[in-house]
Amino acid sequence: MKDALFVDFNGTLSDDERLLARIYAELIDGLTVDTYFERYLGWTDEAIFRDAFGTDDVGAAITERVDRYCALTAGGETILPAAREAIAWAAERVPVVVVTSAFRREVEPGLAAAALDLKLVTIEDVGAPIAVGFPAQSARVLPLE
């Protein structure tokens, strides 16, 4: 396999975990930002809402969460200058692939606003949450050679 850098989006490239926690707290009665970090950090939208609401019918909640996130992050502000510089530096040397369990429509505008033209693999590309082993999952949908 060709050398590449795989980087997660939420909480890694994008400094957005507090923003996500606040959005979840707005959508889930009784959830606080602190409780989000204690209980749900690293969980997918689907898993968080299923656990919080006790139902599998979470599509509307996911859509609302994504809509709120997009409205607040489209300008790329959550991708901090140091992260932009580091990723741009790496991208001059190897392919950089953003691999995320987020949706494409919430990642692409921030990357574009941050002037980062990177390969992107989202939950839509692999059809399941992306976790440990994500480079292998990504390689199936995004050949690097």
VENFENCOR-V407747 format. One record per residue. N is the residue number from 1. RES is the residue in one small letter. SS is DSSP state (h for helix, s for strand, l for the rest). Layout:
BEGIN
n->N res->RES ss->SS
n->N res->RES ss->SS
END
This chain:
BEGIN
n->1 res->m ss->l
n->2 res->k ss->l
n->3 res->d ss->l
n->4 res->a ss->s
n->5 res->l ss->s
n->6 res->f ss->s
n->7 res->v ss->s
n->8 res->d ss->l
n->9 res->f ss->l
n->10 res->n ss->s
n->11 res->g ss->l
n->12 res->t ss->l
n->13 res->l ss->l
n->14 res->s ss->s
n->15 res->d ss->l
n->16 res->d ss->l
n->17 res->e ss->h
n->18 res->r ss->h
n->19 res->l ss->h
n->20 res->l ss->h
n->21 res->a ss->h
n->22 res->r ss->h
n->23 res->i ss->h
n->24 res->y ss->h
n->25 res->a ss->h
n->26 res->e ss->h
n->27 res->l ss->h
n->28 res->i ss->l
n->29 res->d ss->l
n->30 res->g ss->l
n->31 res->l ss->l
n->32 res->t ss->l
n->33 res->v ss->h
n->34 res->d ss->h
n->35 res->t ss->h
n->36 res->y ss->h
n->37 res->f ss->h
n->38 res->e ss->h
n->39 res->r ss->h
n->40 res->y ss->h
n->41 res->l ss->l
n->42 res->g ss->l
n->43 res->w ss->l
n->44 res->t ss->l
n->45 res->d ss->h
n->46 res->e ss->h
n->47 res->a ss->h
n->48 res->i ss->h
n->49 res->f ss->h
n->50 res->r ss->h
n->51 res->d ss->h
n->52 res->a ss->h
n->53 res->f ss->h
n->54 res->g ss->l
n->55 res->t ss->l
n->56 res->d ss->l
n->57 res->d ss->l
n->58 res->v ss->l
n->59 res->g ss->h
n->60 res->a ss->h
n->61 res->a ss->h
n->62 res->i ss->h
n->63 res->t ss->h
n->64 res->e ss->h
n->65 res->r ss->h
n->66 res->v ss->h
n->67 res->d ss->h
n->68 res->r ss->h
n->69 res->y ss->h
n->70 res->c ss->h
n->71 res->a ss->h
n->72 res->l ss->h
n->73 res->t ss->h
n->74 res->a ss->l
n->75 res->g ss->l
n->76 res->g ss->l
n->77 res->e ss->l
n->78 res->t ss->l
n->79 res->i ss->l
n->80 res->l ss->l
n->81 res->p ss->h
n->82 res->a ss->h
n->83 res->a ss->h
n->84 res->r ss->h
n->85 res->e ss->h
n->86 res->a ss->h
n->87 res->i ss->h
n->88 res->a ss->h
n->89 res->w ss->h
n->90 res->a ss->h
n->91 res->a ss->h
n->92 res->e ss->l
n->93 res->r ss->l
n->94 res->v ss->l
n->95 res->p ss->s
n->96 res->v ss->s
n->97 res->v ss->s
n->98 res->v ss->s
n->99 res->v ss->s
n->100 res->t ss->l
n->101 res->s ss->l
n->102 res->a ss->l
n->103 res->f ss->l
n->104 res->r ss->h
n->105 res->r ss->h
n->106 res->e ss->h
n->107 res->v ss->h
n->108 res->e ss->h
n->109 res->p ss->h
n->110 res->g ss->h
n->111 res->l ss->h
n->112 res->a ss->h
n->113 res->a ss->h
n->114 res->a ss->l
n->115 res->a ss->l
n->116 res->l ss->l
n->117 res->d ss->l
n->118 res->l ss->l
n->119 res->k ss->s
n->120 res->l ss->s
n->121 res->v ss->s
n->122 res->t ss->l
n->123 res->i ss->h
n->124 res->e ss->h
n->125 res->d ss->h
n->126 res->v ss->h
n->127 res->g ss->l
n->128 res->a ss->l
n->129 res->p ss->l
n->130 res->i ss->l
n->131 res->a ss->l
n->132 res->v ss->l
n->133 res->g ss->l
n->134 res->f ss->h
n->135 res->p ss->h
n->136 res->a ss->h
n->137 res->q ss->h
n->138 res->s ss->h
n->139 res->a ss->h
n->140 res->r ss->h
n->141 res->v ss->h
n->142 res->l ss->l
n->143 res->p ss->l
n->144 res->l ss->l
n->145 res->e ss->l
END
